[in-house]
């Protein structure tokens, strides 16, 4: 009996140690800088142009009725952007953005001035007239008027109406006129070339119907440009290109800070070699876009919302820069779990060692979970839902030392057993709901791997190695296991090359393991 107990406890301790080493190594690798090509830029050593939208502050969104961006903010923003680019592209002249040409003229910035075209003809005409007026007022620094942005993609106006808008603008200003659209829709509406001075195309490998892996992304952009050069006679501006730094992986197309830096730097080098005219989307992260596009929509900027550069255009780039924070959080977690064990009168070295390792691992995962929640939660509902899942996971992990309690505290152990069992069922239901939403609305839903991975591992493998699996003997378990497996499998079948989908499937398999019907030896051992 003692040899059996000793073996079980050291198995648990070694398991928690290995888990800590794996998670620690993962965090360590995320913090390692990796070299990327240093691109050649223009003669000012700057980007050609960047998309500028000023809606990065708390509560700022173009959907807020009556919002008007202050001239002071625009002045400050453009002065900052002048350090990295000779030009900004805007999408509207409403909500205070009609001040951009004046602000840009003060500091020598050029502007691709956008006039927003939506559903309402009266609003469109007023927007275009104001844009034309500004173009005539600031002819020296407005490089072109961009009349409409992805209107055909959104199906908000007919080609005939767009051609009328373009004709009006062209007849009322000497400033060059263009229209901006995803490259596929330019191919579908090639006759629009007749009404513009140059063709403005959007090439976004991440958003392609068949998403492109980062390894092939710049070559994909190059192939598209080669095709367009054959199709159109007029000059071509790449009006949008870029890569998101955070959000949902789409098949092989993975958002990450490193991938964003890599794409932009490799694209800039290709643009230099092929003499492309381009605009990078975008200058500053736009949290409000998460409402339209999911998490990924808010993270295309080269600056974050605190107006700090997200990466260098020359130095090696790391996915994370945590400094000593992981060490501190790991130590805090280890001390908390050790104190919890001591409070429960735990004196067994193997068990104290295992719990300390588990606490350190929880500290590291908690750091990653916090960043995920900040990025993904768009409103109170999502904070409650996703934050609730995170709390459930933490309850399961904290209950682990209580579940594997000394035999003399068997009654308290049984209470912890009930707590873990309840939390586990709640997590499983949350996982089933998550899989359903990812499957039916996958374009804009994230795989919540970070919220589930540690409790899934602990409540399956952790309990197995400690010989303390939960006792489950219900037909409901078979149903839950089937739902977990089938829905997670459907997510993979939908995106077979998606690493996040594969990881989600594995997490769900672990959760299946945690409730697969079995008899528990835990209470039999405790009663002895």
KOLMI-688646 format. One record per atom (N, C-alpha, C, O): x, y, z. Coordinates in pm, whole numbers, plus 50000, padded with zeros to 5 digits. Layout:
<nodes>
XYZ/...
</nodes>
This chain:
<nodes>
500834987950000/500005000050000/500865012650000/500615021749921/501885013350087/502755025050095/503555026749966/503715037949917/504055015449911/504795016249786/503905021249673/504325029149588/502655016549675/501695020949574/501425035949586/501405042949484/501235040849706/500975054949731/502185063349693/502045073949631/503395058649731/504625065849699/504785067349548/505115078049498/504545056449477/504675056749332/503675066449270/504005073949178/502445066149320/501405074949267/501765089649285/501585097649194/502275093249403/502585107149431/503775112049348/503755123249297/504805103649333/505945107849254/505595108349105/506145116449031/504705099749062/504225100548923/503545113948899/503755120348797/502735117848996/502065130948987/503085142248986/502985151448906/504075141549076/505085152049084/505885153248956/506125164348907/506305141948901/507075142048776/506225147248660/506695154748575/504945143048658/504035147848553/503925163148557/504035169548452/503715168848674/503585183448687/504895190448649/504875201348591/506015184248681/507305190048645/507485190248493/507915200248437/507155179148429/507275178548282/506345188848217/506725195448120/505145190248271/504195200148220/504765214148232/504655222248139/505375217148347/505985230248366/507105232548267/507225243448211/507925222448244/509045223848149/508535226548007/509095234747935/507475219747969/506925221547834/506355235647816/506635242347717/505545239947914/504955253347904/506035264047915/505995274147844/507005261848005/508095271448020/508915272747892/509295283747854/509175261447827/509935261847702/509135269047593/509695276547513/507825266647591/506965273547494/507035288747513/507225296047416/506885293347636/506955307647662/508345313047629/508495323947576/509365305147662/510745309247630/510935311147480/511525321147438/510435301747400/510615303047255/509855314947198/510315321447104/508675317947256/507925329647209/508675342547234/508435352547166/509585342447329/510345354447363/511695355347291/512465364647316/511985345947203/513275345947134/513195353747003/512385350346917/514015364246987/514005371946861/514515363346744/515455355446760/513895365046629/514285357846508/514565368046398/513825377746383/515605365746324/516005375046218/515045374046099/514595363146062/514745385446042/513925386445920/514675395745824/515515403645866/514355394545697/514985403245598/514785417945635/513695421845677/515815426045620/515715440445639/515435446745504/516315446445417/514265452445483/513895456945348/514545470245311/514865478445397/514725472145182/515075485345128/513795493445116/512785488645064/513855505945163/512685514645159/512915525845058/513885525344981/512055535845056/512205546644960/513385555744999/514095552845096/513575566344926/514755574744947/514725581945081/515755586845127/513545582545144/513455588145279/513565577345387/513465580245506/513775564945343/513845553445433/512535551845512/512545548845632/511425553745442/510105552645504/509195544045418/509505540845303/508045540245476/507015533345399/506395543045299/506345555045323/505945537645185/505295546145086/504055552945142/503865564945128/503205544745208/501945550145260/501355540245361/501605528145353/500565545445456/499875536945553/498435541745568/498155553745562/497525532145589/496125535645614/495995542045752/496495536745851/495315553345757/495115560345885/493635561445918/492855567045842/493275555846032/491955557846091/492185561246238/492965554346304/491535571346291/491845576146425/491035569646537/491015574746649/490375558346508/489445552446605/490115541746690/489695530146690/491155545546762/491885535646842/491725537846992/492085529247071/491185549247031/490995552247172/489765545547229/488925540447154/489655545547359/488525539247427/487225545747382/487065557947389/486295537547336/484985542447295/484955548647157/483895553147113/486075549047087/486105555046954/485745544646848/486315533746843/484795548146765/484355539446656/483585547846556/482855556946595/483735544946427/482925552346329/481445549446342/480625556646286/481095538946417/479685535646438/479045543646551/477835542946571/479845551346626/479305559646733/478665572046671/479335580146607/477355573346691/476615584446630/477125597746686/477215599646807/477455606746595/477865620146636/479325621546673/479755632446711/480115610846662/481525611846699/482255621146604/482005621146483/483165628946658/484005637646576/485405637646636/485595641346751/486365633546556/487755633046601/488325647146605/488135654946511/489005650446713/489495664046732/490705666846642/491485657746613/490855679346598/492055683046523/493345680346601/494365676846542/493295681946733/494495679546814/494955664946803/496145662246792/493985655646806/494365641546792/494945638846654/495965632046641/494305644146551/494785641846415/496185647746397/497045641346336/496415659746449/497755665746441/498795656746506/499855654146449/498485652046626/499445643646699/499675630446627/500815625746617/498595624346576/498735611646506/499595613046381/500505605046358/499325623246301/500055624746176/501525628046199/502385623746123/501805635646303/503215638446335/503945625546369/505105623646331/503275616746440/503905603946473/504085595446348/505145589546327/503055594946264/503135586646143/504145591946042/504675584345961/504415605046047/505415610745956/506805605045982/507695606245897/506995598946098/508295592746128/508515579746051/509645575446032/507405573546005/507555560645938/507065560645794/507315551145719/506365571345753/505775571245619/505715585245561/505675595145634/505715585945429/505575598645358/504115601845327/503815612445272/503195592745362/501835593945311/500875586545402/501245576745466/499635591345407/498565584045474/497385582545379/497125591145295/496695571345393/495455569345320/494305569945418/494355563545523/493265577545385/492065578045467/490905571745390/490995569145270/489805569445463/488655562645402/487405571145400/486395567245341/487455582645464/486275591145473/486735605445500/487855607945544/485835614745473/486085628745511/485075633045617/484975644845648/484345623645671/483395626545777/484015625045915/485155620745928/483235628746019/483605626846159/484925633546197/485665628746283/485195644746131/486405652446162/487585649346073/488605656146081/487485639245986/488615635445901/488815645045783/489805643945711/487895654345763/488125664645661/489295673745699/489775681545616/489745672745825/490885680745870/492225674345830/493255681045836/492225661745791/493475654745761/494315661745655/495515663345676/493745666245540/494585673045440/495285685445495/496455687745464/494585693245575/495205705145633/496335701245728/497425707045723/496065691545816/497085687145910/498285681345837/499425683845876/498045673645732/499145667445656/499965677945583/501185676645572/499305688245534/500035698745460/501025706245549/502045711145501/500715707045678/501605714245771/502945707045790/503945713445820/502955693845771/504165686145800/504695678945676/505585670445686/504145682245560/504675676845435/504275662545405/504965655645329/503155657845462/502675644445432/501755644845310/500965654145293/501865634745226/500905633045118/499705625045167/499785618145269/498595626245093/497355619645135/496675613145015/496495619444911/496305600545030/495295594544945/493975596645018/493705589845117/493165605944970/491965610045042/490775601445001/490415600844884/490175594945099/489055586145071/487725592945090/487545601045181/486775589545002/485385593645017/484565580845037/484525572244949/483925579645151/483205567245182/481895566445102/481125575945097/481685554945041/480465552344966/479745540545031/480295529545041/478505543045076/477715532645140/476385530945073/476285532044951/475345528045153/474025525145098/473275537645050/472535537144952/473475548845120/472595560445101/473165570144999/474265575445017/472425572544892/472905580944783/473175595244829/474195601044792/472285600944909/472475614744955/473755616245036/474515625745017/473995606845126/475225607245205/476455605645116/477465612445135/476355596645019/477485594444929/477825607044850/478995610644837/476805613644799/477045625644718/477645636844803/478535644044758/477155638344927/477705648645015/479165645545047/480005654645049/479485633045072/480865628945102/481775631644983/482875636945000/481325628144864/482165629944744/482375644744715/483475648744678/481345652844731/481485667244706/482485673444802/483285681944762/482455669344930/483415674745026/484835670144992/485785677845003/484965657644951/486295652544914/486845660144794/488025663544792/486015662744695/486435670244577/486845684444616/487855689644567/486075690644704/486415704144751/487785704344818/488575713444794/488065694344901/489355693644970/490485691144871/491575696644886/490215682744770/491245680144668/491625692944594/492795695144564/490645701244566/490925713944499/491575724044592/492305732944548/491315722644720/491885731844818/493325728344854/494125737144885/493655715344849/495005710844885/495605702344773/495895690544792/495775708344655/496245700444539/497695695744552/498105686144487/498465702444636/499885698944645/500165686244724/501145679344698/499315683144820/499615671244901/498555660344895/498755649544951/497415662744827/496465651944804/496865645144674/496715650744566/497385632844685/497905625644568/496775620444480/496915619644357/495655616844542/494535611544466/493305611144554/493385610944677/492155610944488/490885608344557/490505593744535/490475588844422/490215586844645/489765573044637/488265573044662/487805574044776/487505571944554/486045572744563/485485558544584/485355550744490/485175555544710/484615542444744/485685532344781/486775532144725/485325523844876/486235513444924/485465500244938/484595498945025/485795490544853/485205477044857/483675477444851/482985469644918/483165486444772/481705487844758/481115475744687/480035470944724/481805470744585/481315458944513/481345446644604/480435438344599/482375445444685/482465434344779/481275434344875/480685423844901/480935446144927/479825447245023/478465447844953/477425446945019/478475449444819/477245449944738/476345461344782/475125459844790/476945472944811/476165484344859/475775494044748/474905502544767/476425493044631/476035501144516/476265493144388/477085483944386/475555496644284/475715490044155/476915495844082/477335507044113/477475488643986/478555494243905/478155507343836/478955516643828/476915508043787/476475520143717/476525532243811/476955543043770/476095530543936/476125541544031/477555545344064/477875557244072/478425535544083/479825538544111/480475545943996/481265555144016/480155541943875/480725548743759/480245563243753/480985572143712/479005565543793/478485579343797/479235587643900/479595599043873/479495581844019/480245588944121/481655592344071/482145603444092/482275582844007/483645584943958/483675595643848/484595603843844/482695595443760/482625605643655/482465619543717/483085629143672/481625620543819/481415633543884/482735638643942/483105650143919/483415630244017/484675634544079/485695638643973/486375648743987/485785630843868/486795633443764/486515646543691/487435653343647/485245649843679/484895662143606/485005674643693/484895685843641/485205673143823/485215684643912/486565687143980/486675696044065/487585679443944/488905681844000/489965676543905/489725667443826/491155682643915/492295677743837/493085667143913/493995660943858/492725665044039/493385654844119/493045641044062/491895638544026/494035631944054/493755618444003/492645611544083/492535613444204/491845603644013/490715596644073/490945581544064/491465576543964/490555574344170/490655559844167/489545553744251/488825560744323/489415540844241/488455533144321/489215521444382/490025515144314/488945518344511/489675507844583/488795495644602/487665496644649/489335484044565/488555471644573/489475459644586/490625460044542/488965449144645/489685436344650/489985431944506/489165433744417/491165426244485/491615423344349/490655414444271/490485416344151/490015404644339/489085395944268/487915403944209/487435400844100/487455414144282/486305421844235/486705431844127/485865435844045/487955435844125/488435443644010/488375434843885/487995439543778/488745422343899/488665413243784/487235411443736/486995409843617/486275411743830/484865410043793/484275422843734/483265422243664/484895434243760/484365447143714/485455454943642/485775466343676/486025448443541/487155454443470/486785467243398/487645475743374/485525468843362/485105480943292/485235493443377/485225504543325/485365491843509/485535503443597/486865510543570/487025522243604/487805503543508/489095509743476/488925522243390/489715531743400/487905522243308/487665533643218/487435546743295/487695557443241/486965545943420/486535557743495/487565562543597/487305571943671/488725556143601/489745559743699/491055563043629/491275559443513/491925570043703/493255573143649/494255562043679/495225560343606/494015554543785/494805542543814/493955532943895/492955536943956/494355520543895/493595509743960/494155507344100/495355505144116/493295507844201/493715505344339/493155492044386/491945490244396/494075482644414/493665469144449/494075465744592/495075470844643/493305457044655/493625451944788/494075437444775/493375429144717/495245434544829/495795420944827/496095417044971/497095421545028/495245408745029/495335404845170/495355389645179/494295383445186/496535383645179/496615368845177/495835362145288/495285351245268/495775368345405/495035362345517/493555361045486/492935351045523/492965370945417/491525371245394/491105364345264/489925364745230/492015358245192/491625351345070/490615340245102/490615334745212/489775336945005/488845325845024/489605312945053/489135304545130/490765311444993/491685300545027/492875306945097/493835310845030/492835308045231/493875315645303/495285310545273/495515298645254/496225320045269/497585316945226/498505316345348/498435324945436/499355306245353/500325304945462/501365316045451/501645321045342/501925319745565/502905330645567/504095327745477/504655336945419/504485315045464/505635311545380/505405315045234/506365317445160/504145315345191/503835317945050/503165331445027/502795334644915/502995339245134/502135351145126/502675361745029/501915366944947/503945364945037/504495375444950/504545370644804/504285378444713/504875358044783/504835352644646/503415352944591/503215355244472/502435350544678/501035351644636/500725365844589/500125367744484/501145375744667/500925389744628/501605392644494/501045399744410/502805387344475/503545389544351/502815383244232/502735389244125/502295371244251/501565364544142/500315372444105/499975373643987/499615377744206/498425385744179/498795398344099/498105401944004/499865404844139/500295416844067/500675413643923/500405421643833/501285402243900/501625398343763/500355396343680/500295400443564/499335390143740/498075388143669/497395401343638/496885403443527/497385410443736/496705423243717/497415431843613/496765439343540/498735430643606/499495438443508/499115434543365/499195442743273/498705422143346/498265417543215/496825422143189/496465425343075/496015422343294/494585425343279/494325440243256/493485443843174/495055448943328/494775463243324/495905470943256/497075467543269/495515481143185/496495489543113/496985501143199/498115505843182/496145505843291/496505517443371/497385513243489/497425501543526/498095522943550/498965519643664/498165513443778/496955515543790/498865505543860/498215498443971/498845502744103/500065502744118/497985506444197/498395509044335/497885497644422/496705494244417/498765491744502/498305482244604/497765490544719/498525495644801/496455491844724/495825501044819/495775495744961/495715503545056/495805482544977/495865476145109/496645463245098/496375454945011/497605461645185/498205448645208/498795448645348/499205459045399/498815436945410/499315436045547/499015422445603/498635413145531/499195421245734/498995408445802/498605411345947/499165420446009/497645403746003/497235406246142/498215400446243/498845390146218/498345407146356/499285402646460/498615393746564/499295387846648/497295392646560/496585384646661/495215380846605/494635388046524/494715369446651/493375365446611/493315351146565/494225343246590/492245347746498/491945334046459/492785329646340/492885336746240/493375317746351/494035311746236/492985307046137/491995300846176/493195309946008/492305305345901/493065295345815/493935299145736/492745282745832/493495272045768/494985273945792/495405273545908/495815275945689/497255277345712/497675291745741/498855294245767/496755300945736/497065315145753/496975318945900/495875320045956/498125320945963/498185322446108/498545336746149/499635341446116/497655343646220/498005356846273/499015355546386/498895346846472/499995364246387/500935365146498/501775377546476/501905382446363/502345382646583/503185394546570/504385391846480/504725400046396/505005380246499/506165376946416/505765375746270/506455380846182/504635369046242/504195367646103/503835381046041/504055383245922/503285390146121/502985403446070/504275410646030/504365416245921/505245410246119/506535416646088/507175410145966/507705417045879/507115397045961/507735389945849/507065393545718/507745396545619/505725393345715/505035396445590/505355410745543/505705412845427/505245420245634/505445434045593/506875436345547/507105443045446/507835430845618/509225433045580/509565425945448/510275431645365/509065413845429/509325406945303/508565413645187/509075414445076/507355418445216/506595425545112/507325438345071/507445441344952/507805445845170/508515458345138/509735455745050/510025463544959/510435444845078/511595441644996/511155438144853/511795442444757/510085430444840/509575427044707/509075439644635/509315441244515/508395448544707/507915460944647/509065469444596/508965475744490/510165469644671/511355477144627/511935471044500/512285478244406/512015457844497/512595451144381/511745452844256/512275453944146/510405453044273/509505453544158/508925467444134/508115469444043/509345476944217/508915490844200/507395492244209/506785499544130/506795485244306/505365486544328/505065499244406/505855503644489/503925505044379/503355515544463/502395508644561/501595500244520/502475512144689/501715504344787/501285512944905/501815523744929/500305507644976/499835513245103/499665501645201/498995491845169/500265502845319/500165492345421/498935494745508/498705505945555/498145484245529/497055485045625/497495478045753/497755466045750/497595484945863/497265498945872/498185505745972/499075499246027/497985518745996/498895525846084/498745521546229/499735518246295/497515521446280/497255519346423/496165508646438/495185508646363/496345499546534/495325489446562/493965495946583/493865506846640/492915489146537/491545494346542/490635484646618/490035475946556/490535485946751/489725476546829/488285475346782/487695464546793/487695486046732/486295485846691/486045475946577/484925471046563/487055472846498/486875463646385/486625449346431/486185440946352/486895446346559/486615432946608/485135429646603/484745418046594/484295440046607/482845437946598/482485432346460/481575424046449/483185436846357/482895432646221/483635419846181/483095411546109/484875418446228/485765408146174/486275398246279/487125389946247/485795398946402/486355390646507/487655396546559/488055407446521/488295389146647/489525393946711/490515399446611/491105410046632/490685392346501/491735395646405/491565409746348/492545416246312/490315414646339/490075427646279/490745439146350/491025449546290/491015437446478/491575448446556/493075449346557/493635457946625/493785440446482/495225439246503/496025439046373/496865430346352/495755448946286/496505450246161/497495461846165/498225464046069/497535469446274/498345481446279/499835478646298/500225468346353/500655488046250/502085487446281/502355494246416/503435492546474/501375501846464/501385507146601/500245500546678/499205497446621/500445498446809/499335493646892/498515505646939/498805516946900/497505503347021/496615514147061/497245523747161/496685534347189/498425520247214/499175529747297/500155537747212/500955545447265/500075535847081/500915542746982/502395539046995/503275547346970/502645526647034/503995521247034/504185512246913/503275504646878/505345513046846/505595503946732/505545489446779/506095486046884/504895480846701/504755466846740/505975458546703/506205447946761/506765463246608/507965455946568/508895465446494/508505476346451/510125461046480/511135468846409/511165464746263/510795453546228/511605473946177/511795470746036/513205466146005/513555463745890/514025464846110/515415460746086/515915450246185/516615440946145/515575451646312/516105442546415/515335429246414/514225428446361/515925418646474/515195406146492/513905408446572/513835417746653/512895400046550/511575401946609/511185389546690/511355378246644/510675391746811/510145380946895/508625382146902/508085393146896/507955370846914/506495370746925/506045377947051/505035385047050/506775376047161/506465382547288/507745388347346/508845383647320/507565398847426/508695404647500/508235405947645/507755416447687/508385395147721/507855394547856/508885398047963/508525400148079/510165398747925/511245401348021/511155391048135/511105378948109/511155395548259/511165386148372/509765382648422/509625375248520/508735387848357/507365385548405/507015370748419/506415367048520/507355361948323/507015347748341/507635341648466/507025333348532/508865345848498/509535340648618/508765344848743/508515336748831/508405357648749/507675362648866/506325355548881/505955351348991/505585354248769/504265348048777/504385333248810/503555327748882/505415326648757/505645312648791/505935310848939/505425301549002/506775319748995/507085318849138/505865321649224/505645314949325/505065331549185/503855334549261/502915322549259/502355318849363/502735316449142/501875304749132/502385293149216/501605286349283/503695290849211/504295279949289/504095282249439/503755272949512/504315294549484/504175297549627/502725296349672/502445291449781/501785300649586/500365299749623/499935285149637/499275281649734/500305276749541/499885262849547/500595255249660/500025246149720/501835259149688/502525252949801/501865256849932/501675248450020/501525269649946/500855274350067/499495267550083/499095264050194/498795265549973/497495258849978/497665244450027/496855239450106/498705237849980/498955224050022/499325223450170/498845214750243/500195232650213/500595232750354/499415235650445/499305230050554/498545244550400/497355247750478/496485235250496/495805233850597/496525226450398/495755213950406/496535202950479/496185191150472/497605207050548/498415197950628/499165187650542/499445176550587/499465191450419/500215182750330/501705183450364/502265194350371/502345171950385/503765171550419/504575162750325/505805162150337/503925156050234/504625146950146/505425154650040/504845162649966/506725152350032/507615160149946/507205158949799/507155168949728/506905147049756/506545145049615/505305153249579/505225159149472/504355153449671/503115160549644/503325175649649/502775182849565/504115180549745/504435194849750/505185199149625/504925209849570/506105190849581/506855193649459/505915194549338/506005203849259/505025184749326/504085184749214/503175196849215/502935202949110/502655200349331/501765211849339/502475224949310/501905233949248/503725226049354/504515238149323/504705239449172/504575250349117/505005228349105/505165228548959/503845231948890/503825239348792/502755226448942/501435229448886/501105244248902/500585250448809/501415249949017/501165264149039/501975272848946/501475282848894/503255269248925/504105276948834/503565276248691/503555286248619/503125264448652/502535262948518/501285271448504/501075277848401/500445271348608/499225279448605/499555294348593/498845301748525/500625298648659/501035312648649/501405316448507/501045327348460/502125307548436/502515310448298/501305310448205/501155319248121/500435300348221/499245299748137/498325311548165/497695316948073/498245315648291/497415327148327/497845339748255/497015347848214/499165341548240/499685353148166/499195353048021/498775363347969/499255341347957/498805340147818/497285341747808/496785347647712/496575336347906/495105337647906/494675352247917/493745356647850/495355359648002/495005373848020/495135381347888/494245388947850/496245379247819/496445385947691/495375381647589/494905389847510/495015368847592/493985364047501/492645370847529/491965375147436/492265371847656/490985377947691/490945392647654/489925397547604/492045399747677/492105413847640/491895415547490/491215424747445/492505406447413/492425407347267/491055403347214/490535409547121/490465392847272/489295386647212/487965392247260/486995392247184/487895397147383/486595401247439/486195415047387/486885424947410/485075415447317/484625427847254/483555435147333/483335447147313/482885428047424/481795434347499/481615426947632/482325417247660/480675431547710/480445425747843/480045411047834/480475402947916/479235407747734/478805393947719/479995384547699/480065373847759/480925388647615/482085380147589/483015379647709/483635369347736/483125390647782/483935390347904/483335380548005/484065373048070/482005380648017/481365371448110/481545357048064/481875348248144/481335354547933/481405340847882/482835335447885/483095325047945/483745342547820/485125337747812/485835338847946/486615330047984/485565349748018/486145351048151/485625340248245/486365335248330/484355336548228/483795325748310/484475312548283/484715304848376/484795309748157/485505297348124/486885297348188/487325287248243/487565308848182/488885309748245/488795307148395/489645300248452/487785312748459/487615310748604/487325296148635/487855290648732/486485289648553/486215275348573/487495267148565/487725258148646/488325270448467/489585263348454/490475265148575/491115255748621/490505277148627/491315279748746/490755272448868/491525267548952/489435271848879/488845264348990/489255249648985/489555243449087/489255244148864/489645230048848/491105228048890/491425218248957/491965237148850/493385235748881/493635237649031/494415230149091/492985247549091/493155250049234/492605238449316/493115235349424/491545232049265/490965220849339/491825208249334/491615199049412/492785207949242/493605195849228/494345192249357/494275180649400/495055201649421/495715198149547/494725193649655/495075185549741/493505199049651/492505195149750/491965181049720/491645173449811/491885177849592/491385164849551/492345153649594/491925142949638/493645156249579/494655146349616/495125148849759/496315150649785/494175149149849/494455152949987/494955141050067/494745129650026/495625143250181/496025131950266/494825123450306/493695128350311/495085110750335/494005101450365/493235105350491/492035102550502/493925111850585/493235115550709/492205126650687/491385129450775/492265132950569/491285143350539/490365138650425/490005146350336/489995125750432/489245119850321/487915126850297/487485128150182/487265131550404/485975138250386/486135150850303/485345153250211/487155159050335/487395171050256/487785167450113/487455174750019/488475156250098/488845151749965/487625148649881/487575151949762/486635142449942/485405139249870/484725152149825/484185152549714/484725162649907/484165175449867/484905181149747/484285186449655/486245180249748/487035185049636/486745176749511/486705182049400/486535163849531/486185154949420/484885159849355/484795160349232/483895163149434/482615168049380/482805181349308/482175183749205/483665189849363/483915202749301/484575200949164/484145207149066/485605192649157/486285190349030/485325184448928/485325188348811/484515175148972/483565168748882/482575178948824/482295178748705/482055187748908/481105197948862/481755207748765/481195211148661/482965212148801/483685221548714/484005215048581/483905221448476/484385202448585/484725195348462/483525194648368/483675196948248/482355191548420/481155191048337/480845204948279/480445206048163/481025215148360/480775228748310/481725232248196/481315238148097/482995228648211/483985231148105/483635223447979/483805228547868/483165211247995/482805203047878/481635209247803/481645209647680/480645213847874/479505220547808/479985233247737/479545236147626/480885240747802/481435252747739/482215249147613/482145256347513/482965238047616/483735233747498/482805229747384/483095232747268/481705223047416/480735219247313/480145231647247/480025232347124/479775241447328/479225254047275/480265261147189/479945266347082/481515261447236/482595268047162/482805261447026/482945268346925/482815248147023/482985240946897/481855244146800/482075245746680/480645244846853/479495247846767/479645261546702/479445262946581/480005271746782/480135285246727/481305286246630/481205293046528/482415279546661/483545279746570/483175273246437/483605277846331/482385262646443/482005255646320/481045263846235/481225264946114/480015269646297/478985276546218/479365290946185/478845296646089/480265296846263/480655310846241/482175311946248/482715321046311/482855302546183/484285301146199/485115312646148/486235314646195/484605320246055/485405331146000/485755341546106/486795348046098/484875343146205/485065353746303/485185348746448/485225356846541/485255335646466/485335330046602/486725324246626/487285317546539/487265326746743/488585321446778/488455307446838/487425304046897/489495299446821/489605287046897/490115290647038/491205296047051/489325287747142/489705292147278/490685282447345/490495278747461/491715278347273/492635268047324/493265271747457/493385263347546/493665284347471/494375288447593/493495287247718/494015285147828/492195288647702/491305288047818/491075273747865/490745271447982/491245264047775/490895250247807/492095241147826/491975230647891/493255244647772/494315234747761/494805229647895/494965217547912/495055238547993/495595233848121/494575225548200/494925214648246/493335230348219/492375221848290/492115208648218/491895198448283/492125208648083/491905196148010/493025186148037/492755174248057/494265190848039/495395182048067/495355177048211/495565165148237/495075185948303/495075182348445/493945172748478/494145163148554/492765175048424/491605166848458/491575153548383/490695145248406/492525151648293/492615138648226/493935132048261/493975122748342/495025136648201/496325130348224/496785131748369/497355122448426/496535143548428/496975145848566/496315136248663/496975130948753/495035134048645/494325124848733/494665110148703/494615101748792/495015107348579/495415093648545/496725089948614/496825079448676/497745098748603/499055095448660/498995095148812/499815088548876/498035102248870/497905101849016/496915091149061/496605089949180/496425083248964/495495072348994/494265077549069/493805071349166/493735088849023/492615095249093/491535099748996/490915110149015/491305091948893/490325095848793/488935097248854/488585090548951/488165106148791/486805108448838/485925096248809/486065089848705/485025093148901/484115081948884/482925086548801/482195095548842/482715080448687/481615084348599/480955071748546/481615063148488/479645070648565/478885058848519/477505063248472/476495058048520/477445072548377/476155077748334/476055077448182/477045079648112/474845074548130/474635075047985/474895089047931/475255090747815/474705099348018/474955113047976/476405115047936/476705123047848/477315107647999/478725108947965/478985104547821/479785110747750/478325093947780/478495089447642/478025100147543/478665102547440/476915106547577/476385117147490/477365128947483/477645134047375/477865133147600/478805144347602/480095140947527/480625149247454/480575128847546/481785124447475/481575124947324/482445129447249/480395120347280/480095120347137/480045134647082/480585137346975/479405143747156/479315157647111/480695164247107/481025171247011/481485161947211/482855167447213/483635162947090/484255170947021/483595150047065/484395144246957/483895148846820/484675153246736/482585147846797/482045150746665/482215165346627/482645168446516/481875174546719/481975188746687/483425193046666/483705200846575/484335188146748/485745191546730/486275185646600/487095191846532/485805173646565/486215167546438/485705175546319/486415177146220/484485180646328/483935188846219/484775201446197/484955205846084/485285207046307/486145218946294/487415215746215/487875223846136/487975203746237/489165199646163/488825196946016/489555201045926/487725190045993/487345186845856/487105199645774/487345199945654/486645210045842/486415222845775/487725229745741/487825236245637/488725228345828/490035234445805/491135224445840/491725225345948/491405215045751/492315204045785/493765208245808/494525200845871/494155219845759/495545224345775/495725234745884/496765241145894/494695236345966/494705246546070/495285240646199/494665231946260/496465245446240/497105240446362/496235242846485/496175234346574/495545254346489/494695257346603/493515247646610/493105243746720/492975243746494/491865234146492/492335220446538/491615213446610/493525216546498/494075203646541/494305203646691/493995193946759/494855214746743/495075215746888/493745215246963/493655208947068/492725221846909/491405221646972/490835207446975/490235203347074/491035200146867/490575186246863/491265177946971/490625169847038/492575179746988/493315172247089/492845175847229/492725167147315/492575188647252/492065192947382/490715186247411/490455181847523/489875185547309/488565179047327/488715164047353/487925158247428/489705157747291/489955143647320/490345141647466/489935131947529/491145150747519/491515149947660/490285151447749/490155144747851/489385160347707/488165162147786/487255149847778/486575146347874/487265143347662/486545130547651/487125120547749/486395113347818/488465120147755/489135110847846/488755113447992/488665104248072/488525126248024/488245129748163/486865125148210/486635123948331/485935122348116/484585118248158/484195104748100/483045100548116/485125097848034/484755084847980/484345075648095/485085074348193/483195069148084/482675061248197/483685051148252/484265043148178/483875051648383/484825042748451/484465042148598/483675050248647/485045032648668/484935032348813/486185038648871/487285036348822/486015046648974/487155053349035/487725045149149/486985039049227/489055045149158/489715038449271/490055048349381/490595044549485/489735061049358/490125071549454/489525069249591/490235069449692/488235067149596/487575066549726/487805053149796/487785052249919/488015042849714/488365030149774/489705031149846/489865026149957/490665037749779/491985039749841/491875048249965/492505045350067/491075058849956/490945067950070/490335060750190/490745063150304/489375052050164/488715045450276/489615035450345/489405031950461/490635030650273/491575021550335/492535028750428/493395022450489/
</nodes>
